[in-house]
Amino acid sequence: SDVRFNAELDIPFISDNQYKELVKQFGELGVKTFFICSNGEPLLNPKRFLDIVEGANELGVNVITYTNGTTLNLKNLEELRKRGVNLIMKLESLDPVKNDKIILNEGPLKKRSFSGYDYVSYEGRKIPRHILEAYEVYGSDRDMLGIETMITRQNLDEIVDLRKFVFEKFSSAQFLKHLYPLGYVNLMGQDVLPVKSEEEKISKEIISLDESFGFKYPLFYTTDHFSYDARRLM
């Protein structure tokens, strides 16, 4: 359901060896940062993921990946930090019920093998345990971590508060991802899309908040905070 490929075509996934070869070629071309992303969960098989990262490490290539954190535990986090993996972890809401609902989704492809996160109290709020553990494990390397949040109708009213919480309590980057009429919207329905006028109002509040923390936006107009945040991290 993504514009980048037609999921109905009979195209096989590339093998692990082919993936490693791709990373090798990028490294030889001088690429220094490699995003490992997917329409699924990149860390679904942590060992497989770390095997690919090992090849990147040998070439001096930094790896960034996005994760819903469903496979993260202390052991996996230690391995990821040891191999220098930059993690962007999903957090859609500081309300556990709402966060689970947005991440797991209620559509036909609901993640049926996962019933919800284990939440812990932190600074007066409830957050998934793996997020707190990640910041503790990475310690002084917490600049290698970030939070990703989709801007949806369900969480629009708390986006600014959530962003301020991430900045103040974790001293960390937050990636704001706008929804497009494909992918997640196809699964959840059009009603997840925020009202444009309300989203524009929130965007102004976000820019004002960012400026209070010393972040500068480009002189050209951009509605895509996610792309700009990603470039800022790199």
Secondary structure, 3 states (H helix, E strand, C coil): CCCCCCCCCCCCCCCHHHHHHHHHHHHHCCCCEEEECCCCCCCCCHHHHHHHHHHHHHCCCEEEEEECCCCCCHHHHHHHHHCCEEEEEECCCCCHHHHHHHHHCCCCCCCCCCCCCCEEEECCEEEEHHHHHHHHHHHHHHHHEEEEEEECCCCHHHHHHHHHHHHHHHCCEEEEEECCCCCHHHHHCHHHCCCHHHHHHHHHHHHHHHHHCCCCCCCCCCCCHHHHHHHHHC
